[in-house]
């Protein structure tokens, strides 16, 4: 039975997010250009994560029926484009492992989410945008609590560090719940940013969230600001 729109899965691994329903690959919240056939290969590997996906099964998926193509060359080209998009290599795979003469296997841990209404799919929303030539704002909304959703904050921070970003603001004004795991993720992200010579500032904590940060004494170790504007103004006073 074919998948209906609302039944299509949604995957996360490393700093990446894959939206099967829209054919999108995102890295730390930003869309990565990927053509249809490389995306189809990625979808096939994610569906069978940790298992062998044969070249023949990929051929049937990408070039079904009596389509006449140079299959080997076409598949190799599509795989190369996919690996480039993921920053992966065949020699030292982080995501796609080649099983010589047999096929391929997706080797990174994968989180799969059953789709449904958007409000059910995402308890946590994380989006990034540049608000100054050297400052990135990360808008966090929803629940920052124990569970796989919380890890996307860690992955996004890792992606920002890979891109060389040194000045980051977490706007948590729309976070409605924060538990100890969420606090731990925020502190860890700040530590990683500091280790890389950068700085993470937290802005907009209110009500319950502000109380949690004070009870856990996070306000003593992290730079907290009443608003994103205040955090940005503070950055403006530092050396680039």
Backbone as numpy.savetxt, mean C-alpha at the origin, in Angstrom:
# Nx Ny Nz CAx CAy CAz Cx Cy Cz
-19.33 -19.84 -12.11 -20.19 -18.65 -12.11 -19.30 -17.41 -12.11
-19.48 -16.49 -13.05 -18.61 -15.34 -13.12 -18.77 -14.45 -11.90
-17.66 -13.79 -11.54 -17.70 -12.89 -10.40 -18.53 -11.66 -10.73
-19.39 -11.28 -9.81 -20.13 -10.04 -9.94 -19.23 -8.91 -9.46
-19.58 -7.68 -9.84 -18.76 -6.52 -9.46 -18.50 -6.50 -7.96
-19.55 -6.76 -7.14 -19.37 -6.67 -5.71 -18.61 -7.85 -5.12
-18.38 -8.90 -5.93 -17.69 -10.08 -5.42 -16.20 -10.07 -5.74
-15.72 -9.10 -6.51 -14.33 -9.09 -6.91 -13.43 -8.79 -5.72
-12.32 -9.52 -5.59 -11.45 -9.34 -4.44 -10.59 -8.08 -4.54
-10.00 -7.77 -3.43 -9.19 -6.56 -3.26 -7.96 -7.02 -2.47
-6.76 -6.74 -2.96 -5.55 -7.29 -2.35 -4.62 -6.19 -1.87
-3.84 -6.51 -0.84 -2.74 -5.66 -0.41 -1.52 -6.52 -0.13
-0.36 -6.03 -0.55 0.92 -6.67 -0.23 2.00 -5.60 -0.27
2.94 -5.68 0.71 3.96 -4.65 0.78 3.31 -3.27 0.73
3.86 -2.34 -0.04 3.25 -1.02 -0.16 2.18 -0.94 -1.23
1.81 -2.08 -1.81 0.91 -2.10 -2.97 -0.52 -2.47 -2.60
-1.43 -1.97 -3.42 -2.84 -2.30 -3.31 -3.33 -2.63 -4.72
-4.10 -3.69 -4.85 -4.62 -4.11 -6.15 -6.14 -4.12 -6.09
-6.75 -3.36 -6.97 -8.21 -3.29 -7.04 -8.66 -3.99 -8.32
-9.08 -5.22 -8.16 -9.46 -6.02 -9.32 -10.62 -5.40 -10.07
-11.57 -4.83 -9.33 -12.78 -4.32 -9.96 -12.51 -3.15 -10.91
-11.42 -2.41 -10.65 -11.10 -1.26 -11.51 -9.83 -1.46 -12.32
-9.16 -2.60 -12.09 -7.92 -2.85 -12.82 -6.79 -1.93 -12.42
-6.76 -1.53 -11.14 -5.76 -0.57 -10.68 -4.72 -1.22 -9.78
-3.48 -0.77 -9.94 -2.38 -1.09 -9.04 -1.94 0.23 -8.41
-1.92 0.27 -7.07 -1.49 1.47 -6.38 -0.30 1.17 -5.48
0.60 2.12 -5.38 1.74 2.01 -4.47 1.68 3.20 -3.52
1.60 2.90 -2.23 1.45 3.93 -1.19 0.40 4.96 -1.58
-0.71 4.45 -2.13 -1.85 5.31 -2.44 -1.83 5.97 -3.79
-0.73 5.82 -4.54 -0.64 6.45 -5.86 -0.71 5.40 -6.96
-1.43 5.72 -8.00 -1.62 4.75 -9.08 -0.33 4.49 -9.83
-0.07 3.22 -10.11 1.07 2.79 -10.90 0.55 2.34 -12.26
1.10 2.90 -13.32 0.63 2.52 -14.66 1.00 1.06 -14.94
0.02 0.29 -15.34 0.25 -1.12 -15.66 -0.75 -1.52 -16.74
-0.22 -2.05 -17.85 -1.08 -2.46 -18.95 -1.92 -3.69 -18.58
-2.90 -3.97 -19.42 -3.89 -5.00 -19.07 -3.27 -6.38 -18.88
-2.42 -6.83 -19.79 -1.89 -8.19 -19.67 -0.98 -8.36 -18.45
-0.06 -7.43 -18.17 0.68 -7.56 -16.91 -0.24 -7.56 -15.69
-1.32 -6.77 -15.73 -2.26 -6.75 -14.61 -2.97 -8.09 -14.48
-3.33 -8.70 -15.61 -3.99 -10.01 -15.58 -3.07 -11.07 -14.97
-1.77 -10.98 -15.28 -0.81 -11.92 -14.69 -0.77 -11.72 -13.18
-0.70 -10.47 -12.75 -0.69 -10.17 -11.32 -1.94 -10.71 -10.64
-3.10 -10.50 -11.25 -4.35 -11.00 -10.68 -4.34 -12.52 -10.55
-3.83 -13.20 -11.59 -3.77 -14.67 -11.56 -2.86 -15.16 -10.44
-1.73 -14.49 -10.25 -0.79 -14.89 -9.20 -1.36 -14.62 -7.82
-2.05 -13.51 -7.65 -2.64 -13.19 -6.35 -3.77 -14.15 -5.99
-4.53 -14.56 -6.99 -5.62 -15.52 -6.75 -5.09 -16.85 -6.22
-3.85 -17.20 -6.62 -3.23 -18.45 -6.20 -1.97 -18.18 -5.38
-2.01 -17.15 -4.56 -0.83 -16.73 -3.80 -0.18 -17.90 -3.06
1.14 -18.04 -3.24 1.88 -19.12 -2.61 1.86 -20.42 -3.37
1.11 -20.48 -4.47 0.99 -21.70 -5.26 1.56 -21.49 -6.66
1.92 -22.60 -7.29 2.42 -22.55 -8.65 1.31 -22.15 -9.62
1.62 -21.19 -10.48 0.74 -20.83 -11.59 1.51 -21.15 -12.86
1.04 -22.12 -13.61 1.79 -22.58 -14.78 1.74 -21.58 -15.92
2.74 -21.64 -16.79 2.75 -20.79 -17.98 1.55 -21.12 -18.87
1.17 -22.39 -18.91 0.04 -22.77 -19.74 -1.26 -22.14 -19.25
-1.45 -22.10 -17.92 -2.67 -21.48 -17.39 -2.68 -19.98 -17.67
-1.51 -19.37 -17.65 -1.43 -17.95 -17.99 -1.73 -17.73 -19.47
-1.25 -18.64 -20.30 -1.54 -18.54 -21.74 -3.04 -18.58 -21.98
-3.72 -19.52 -21.32 -5.16 -19.66 -21.50 -5.91 -18.43 -21.00
-5.39 -17.81 -19.97 -6.05 -16.63 -19.41 -5.82 -15.39 -20.28
-4.59 -15.24 -20.77 -4.25 -14.04 -21.52 -4.58 -14.13 -23.01
-4.43 -15.33 -23.57 -4.67 -15.53 -25.00 -5.56 -16.76 -25.19
-6.82 -16.67 -24.84 -7.70 -17.84 -24.90 -8.06 -18.24 -26.32
-8.57 -19.47 -26.43 -9.11 -19.94 -27.71 -8.06 -20.08 -28.78
-8.41 -19.61 -29.96 -7.54 -19.82 -31.12 -6.73 -18.57 -31.46
-6.43 -17.75 -30.45 -5.61 -16.57 -30.69 -4.20 -17.00 -31.07
-3.69 -16.44 -32.15 -2.35 -16.81 -32.62 -1.37 -15.69 -32.27
-0.47 -15.98 -31.32 0.54 -15.01 -30.90 1.83 -15.76 -30.60
2.92 -15.00 -30.52 4.18 -15.56 -30.02 4.05 -15.58 -28.50
3.49 -16.67 -27.99 3.13 -16.73 -26.58 4.33 -16.52 -25.66
5.42 -17.23 -25.90 6.58 -17.13 -25.01 7.09 -15.70 -24.92
7.25 -15.07 -26.05 7.75 -13.70 -26.06 6.74 -12.75 -25.42
5.47 -12.94 -25.73 4.43 -12.08 -25.15 4.35 -12.20 -23.64
4.42 -13.43 -23.13 4.36 -13.63 -21.69 5.59 -13.07 -21.00
6.76 -13.31 -21.58 8.00 -12.80 -20.99 7.99 -11.27 -20.94
7.49 -10.65 -22.00 7.41 -9.19 -22.03 6.45 -8.67 -20.96
5.29 -9.30 -20.84 4.30 -8.88 -19.84 4.84 -9.06 -18.42
5.53 -10.16 -18.18 6.11 -10.40 -16.85 7.18 -9.38 -16.54
7.98 -9.03 -17.54 9.02 -8.02 -17.34 8.41 -6.68 -16.95
7.32 -6.30 -17.61 6.64 -5.05 -17.29 6.04 -5.09 -15.89
5.50 -6.24 -15.51 4.93 -6.39 -14.17 6.01 -6.26 -13.11
7.13 -6.93 -13.32 8.23 -6.85 -12.35 8.77 -5.42 -12.25
8.86 -4.74 -13.37 9.31 -3.34 -13.34 8.37 -2.49 -12.51
7.07 -2.70 -12.66 6.09 -1.92 -11.92 6.18 -2.17 -10.41
6.54 -3.40 -10.05 6.64 -3.78 -8.63 8.03 -3.53 -8.06
8.99 -3.16 -8.90 10.37 -3.00 -8.44 10.98 -4.34 -8.08
10.59 -5.38 -8.80 11.00 -6.75 -8.51 11.96 -7.25 -9.59
12.71 -8.30 -9.27 13.60 -8.92 -10.26 13.46 -10.43 -10.20
13.74 -11.08 -11.32 13.69 -12.54 -11.36 14.84 -13.14 -10.56
15.97 -12.43 -10.52 17.16 -12.94 -9.83 17.02 -12.88 -8.31
16.35 -11.85 -7.81 16.18 -11.69 -6.36 14.73 -11.29 -6.08
13.81 -12.25 -6.23 12.38 -11.91 -6.17 11.87 -11.58 -4.77
11.15 -10.48 -4.68 10.42 -10.15 -3.46 8.96 -10.55 -3.58
8.48 -10.60 -4.82 7.06 -10.87 -5.05 6.82 -12.07 -5.97
7.48 -12.12 -7.11 7.20 -13.15 -8.11 8.41 -14.05 -8.30
8.25 -15.29 -7.93 9.33 -16.28 -8.05 9.13 -17.11 -9.31
10.21 -17.32 -10.06 10.17 -18.18 -11.24 10.51 -19.61 -10.84
9.66 -20.55 -11.21 9.93 -21.97 -11.01 10.30 -22.52 -12.38
11.57 -22.67 -12.60 12.12 -22.94 -13.92 11.40 -24.08 -14.63
10.94 -23.78 -15.83 10.29 -24.78 -16.66 8.87 -25.13 -16.25
8.37 -24.50 -15.20 7.04 -24.84 -14.70 6.10 -23.65 -14.65
6.56 -22.54 -14.10 5.68 -21.39 -14.01 6.17 -20.40 -12.98
5.22 -19.80 -12.23 5.55 -18.70 -11.33 4.74 -18.82 -10.04
5.26 -18.16 -9.00 4.58 -18.21 -7.71 4.71 -16.85 -7.04
3.62 -16.37 -6.46 3.66 -15.11 -5.71 4.08 -15.44 -4.28
5.20 -14.88 -3.83 5.81 -15.33 -2.58 5.67 -14.34 -1.42
5.18 -13.15 -1.67 5.02 -12.17 -0.59 3.70 -12.40 0.15
3.65 -12.11 1.46 2.37 -12.20 2.17 1.32 -11.30 1.53
0.11 -11.82 1.40 -0.97 -11.09 0.73 -2.18 -11.02 1.66
-2.79 -9.85 1.71 -4.06 -9.70 2.43 -5.17 -9.58 1.40
-6.18 -10.40 1.53 -7.31 -10.36 0.61 -8.55 -9.90 1.35
-9.27 -8.98 0.73 -10.49 -8.46 1.33 -11.66 -8.75 0.40
-12.69 -9.34 0.95 -13.91 -9.54 0.16 -14.55 -8.19 -0.06
-14.95 -7.92 -1.28 -15.54 -6.63 -1.57 -16.98 -6.57 -1.13
-17.45 -5.39 -1.08 -18.81 -5.09 -0.69 -18.95 -3.59 -0.81
-19.93 -3.01 -0.18 -20.00 -1.56 -0.19 -18.71 -0.96 0.33
-18.30 0.17 -0.22 -17.02 0.77 0.16 -16.93 0.98 1.65
-18.02 1.34 2.29 -18.00 1.59 3.72 -17.66 0.33 4.50
-18.00 -0.85 3.95 -17.68 -2.10 4.62 -16.26 -2.54 4.28
-15.80 -2.21 3.10 -14.48 -2.65 2.66 -13.38 -2.00 3.46
-13.56 -0.73 3.81 -12.47 0.00 4.43 -12.88 0.59 5.77
-12.35 0.02 6.82 -12.51 0.61 8.14 -11.51 1.74 8.31
-10.48 1.73 7.48 -9.42 2.73 7.57 -9.13 3.26 6.17
-9.09 4.57 6.04 -8.75 5.21 4.77 -7.44 5.97 4.95
-6.50 5.74 4.06 -5.21 6.42 4.11 -4.92 6.99 2.72
-4.75 8.28 2.64 -4.45 8.93 1.37 -3.31 9.92 1.54
-2.52 10.06 0.51 -1.37 10.97 0.57 -1.50 12.04 -0.50
-0.93 13.20 -0.20 -0.86 14.25 -1.20 0.24 15.23 -0.81
0.80 15.88 -1.81 1.87 16.84 -1.56 1.25 18.21 -1.29
1.63 18.81 -0.17 1.07 20.12 0.18 2.14 21.21 0.17
3.37 20.83 -0.10 4.49 21.75 -0.18 5.55 21.05 -1.02
6.45 21.78 -1.66 7.45 21.10 -2.50 8.20 19.97 -1.82
8.42 20.07 -0.51 9.15 19.00 0.18 8.39 18.42 1.36
7.07 18.59 1.39 6.25 18.06 2.49 5.10 17.22 1.93
4.95 16.01 2.47 3.85 15.12 2.08 2.86 15.03 3.24
1.59 15.20 2.93 0.52 15.04 3.92 -0.13 13.68 3.74
-0.27 12.94 4.84 -0.97 11.66 4.83 -2.25 11.84 5.64
-3.40 11.75 4.97 -4.69 11.89 5.63 -5.18 10.51 6.06
-5.44 10.36 7.36 -5.86 9.09 7.93 -7.26 9.26 8.51
-8.17 8.37 8.13 -9.55 8.47 8.61 -10.06 7.09 9.00
-10.91 7.05 10.04 -11.50 5.78 10.45 -10.88 5.24 11.73
-10.67 3.93 11.76 -10.15 3.26 12.95 -8.71 2.82 12.74
-7.82 3.26 13.61 -6.43 2.82 13.58 -6.28 1.84 14.74
-6.57 0.57 14.45 -6.64 -0.46 15.49 -5.94 -1.73 15.02
-5.80 -2.67 15.94 -5.14 -3.94 15.63 -5.81 -4.63 14.45
-4.98 -5.13 13.54 -5.49 -5.84 12.37 -4.74 -5.46 11.12
-4.99 -6.18 10.03 -4.24 -5.95 8.79 -4.43 -4.57 8.19
-5.60 -3.96 8.39 -5.83 -2.63 7.82 -4.80 -1.63 8.33
-4.43 -1.77 9.60 -3.51 -0.82 10.23 -2.14 -0.83 9.55
-1.78 -1.97 8.98 -0.46 -2.10 8.38 -0.26 -1.21 7.17
-1.34 -0.76 6.54 -1.16 0.08 5.36 -0.49 1.39 5.72
-0.60 1.85 6.97 0.10 3.06 7.39 1.60 2.80 7.40
1.98 1.64 7.92 3.40 1.26 7.93 3.93 1.13 6.51
3.16 0.49 5.63 3.60 0.30 4.25 3.74 1.64 3.53
2.80 2.54 3.77 2.86 3.83 3.11 4.11 4.59 3.56
4.41 4.53 4.86 5.61 5.20 5.37 6.87 4.61 4.74
6.91 3.29 4.63 8.07 2.64 4.00 8.22 3.10 2.55
7.10 3.24 1.86 7.14 3.71 0.48 7.64 5.14 0.39
7.22 6.00 1.31 7.69 7.38 1.32 9.19 7.45 1.55
9.69 6.60 2.44 11.13 6.57 2.69 11.89 6.10 1.46
11.34 5.11 0.76 11.97 4.64 -0.47 12.06 5.75 -1.50
11.08 6.64 -1.49 11.04 7.74 -2.45 11.88 8.93 -2.00
12.49 8.83 -0.81 13.35 9.90 -0.32 12.64 11.04 0.37
11.37 10.83 0.75 10.63 11.89 1.45 11.15 12.01 2.88
11.37 13.25 3.33 11.93 13.50 4.66 10.99 14.28 5.59
9.99 14.92 5.02 9.07 15.72 5.82 7.65 15.23 5.58
7.06 14.65 6.61 5.74 14.02 6.48 4.84 14.46 7.63
3.59 14.73 7.30 2.58 15.06 8.31 1.48 14.01 8.26
1.16 13.41 9.40 -0.01 12.55 9.52 -1.16 13.41 10.04
-2.19 13.62 9.23 -3.39 14.33 9.69 -4.38 13.28 10.20
-4.56 13.24 11.53 -5.43 12.23 12.13 -6.72 12.85 12.68
-7.08 14.01 12.14 -8.28 14.70 12.63 -9.56 13.91 12.37
-9.52 12.98 11.39 -10.71 12.17 11.09 -10.59 10.73 11.60
-9.60 10.47 12.45 -9.49 9.16 13.10 -10.48 9.14 14.27
-11.36 8.16 14.27 -12.40 8.12 15.31 -12.09 7.12 16.42
-11.10 6.24 16.18 -10.72 5.30 17.24 -9.26 4.92 17.07
-8.54 4.85 18.18 -7.12 4.52 18.18 -6.84 3.60 19.36
-6.28 2.40 19.09 -5.93 1.50 20.19 -4.41 1.42 20.32
-3.93 0.55 21.22 -2.49 0.47 21.48 -1.69 0.05 20.26
-2.28 -0.82 19.42 -1.59 -1.23 18.19 -1.45 -0.04 17.24
-2.51 0.76 17.16 -2.45 1.95 16.32 -1.40 2.93 16.81
-1.33 3.11 18.12 -0.30 3.98 18.70 1.08 3.44 18.35
1.24 2.11 18.48 2.53 1.50 18.16 2.94 1.71 16.72
1.98 1.61 15.79 2.28 1.83 14.37 2.75 3.26 14.14
2.06 4.22 14.74 2.42 5.62 14.56 3.81 5.90 15.12
4.09 5.38 16.31 5.41 5.58 16.91 6.50 4.92 16.06
6.24 3.71 15.58 7.21 3.01 14.74 7.50 3.80 13.47
6.45 4.33 12.84 6.64 5.11 11.62 7.49 6.35 11.90
7.25 6.98 13.04 8.04 8.15 13.41 9.51 7.77 13.62
9.74 6.65 14.28 11.12 6.19 14.53 11.84 5.90 13.21
11.14 5.23 12.29 11.75 4.92 11.00 12.08 6.19 10.22
11.20 7.17 10.30 11.45 8.44 9.62 12.66 9.14 10.24
12.75 9.11 11.57 13.89 9.73 12.24 15.20 9.04 11.89
15.16 7.70 11.84 16.37 6.94 11.50 16.87 7.28 10.10
15.95 7.65 9.22 16.32 7.99 7.84 16.68 9.47 7.70
16.71 10.18 8.82 17.06 11.60 8.77 15.89 12.51 8.46
14.69 12.00 8.61 13.50 12.79 8.34 12.72 13.08 9.61
11.51 13.60 9.44 10.66 13.90 10.59 9.20 13.67 10.24
8.50 13.03 11.15 7.06 12.81 11.03 6.35 13.64 12.09
5.37 14.42 11.66 4.60 15.23 12.59 3.14 14.78 12.58
2.53 14.77 13.75 1.15 14.32 13.90 0.27 15.54 14.12
-0.80 15.64 13.34 -1.65 16.82 13.42 -3.12 16.45 13.60
-3.82 17.30 14.36 -5.28 17.23 14.40 -5.89 16.25 15.38
-5.12 15.71 16.32 -5.70 14.76 17.28 -6.75 15.45 18.14
-7.92 14.82 18.26 -9.00 15.39 19.04 -9.69 14.32 19.88
-10.41 14.74 20.90 -11.26 13.85 21.68 -10.58 12.59 22.17
-11.20 11.44 21.86 -10.69 10.14 22.29 -9.26 9.91 21.83
-8.97 10.25 20.59 -7.63 10.02 20.03 -6.59 10.84 20.78
-6.89 12.09 21.04 -5.97 12.95 21.78 -5.74 12.41 23.19
-6.82 11.91 23.81 -6.70 11.34 25.16 -5.80 10.12 25.17
-5.94 9.24 24.16 -5.10 8.05 24.07 -3.63 8.43 23.93
-3.34 9.41 23.10 -1.96 9.84 22.90 -1.36 10.40 24.19
-2.17 11.06 24.99 -1.67 11.60 26.25 -1.51 10.52 27.31
-2.48 9.60 27.38 -2.40 8.51 28.36 -1.16 7.65 28.10
-0.87 7.40 26.83 0.29 6.58 26.47 1.57 7.40 26.41
1.46 8.70 26.71 2.61 9.62 26.75 3.30 9.78 25.39
2.55 9.49 24.34 3.10 9.70 23.00 3.36 11.18 22.76
2.56 12.03 23.41 2.76 13.47 23.23 4.10 13.94 23.78
4.78 13.08 24.56 6.10 13.43 25.10 7.23 13.05 24.15
6.94 12.16 23.19 8.02 11.67 22.32 7.82 12.00 20.84
6.60 12.40 20.46 6.34 12.75 19.07 5.94 14.22 18.96
6.15 14.77 17.78 5.78 16.16 17.53 4.30 16.22 17.18
3.47 16.70 18.12 2.03 16.81 17.92 1.64 18.26 17.66
0.77 18.47 16.69 0.34 19.82 16.33 -1.18 19.85 16.27
-1.78 21.00 16.61 -3.25 21.07 16.64 -3.90 20.96 15.27
-3.15 21.28 14.21 -3.72 21.24 12.86 -2.62 21.00 11.84
-3.03 20.62 10.62 -2.04 20.43 9.56 -1.34 21.75 9.23
-2.06 22.85 9.35 -1.46 24.15 9.05 -0.34 24.46 10.04
-0.56 24.15 11.31 0.47 24.38 12.32 1.68 23.49 12.08
1.43 22.24 11.71 2.54 21.32 11.43 3.34 21.79 10.22
2.64 22.25 9.20 3.32 22.73 7.99 4.11 23.98 8.29
3.55 24.88 9.10 4.26 26.10 9.46 5.55 25.78 10.20
5.49 24.75 11.05 6.69 24.33 11.76 7.76 23.85 10.81
7.36 23.10 9.79 8.32 22.63 8.79 8.93 23.80 8.04
8.13 24.82 7.78 8.62 25.97 7.02 9.76 26.67 7.73
9.82 26.46 9.05 10.88 27.10 9.82 12.12 26.27 9.96
12.15 25.08 9.33 13.32 24.21 9.41 14.09 24.26 8.12
15.32 23.84 8.17 16.16 23.81 6.97 15.70 22.71 6.06
15.81 22.92 4.77 15.39 21.91 3.80 16.34 20.75 3.80
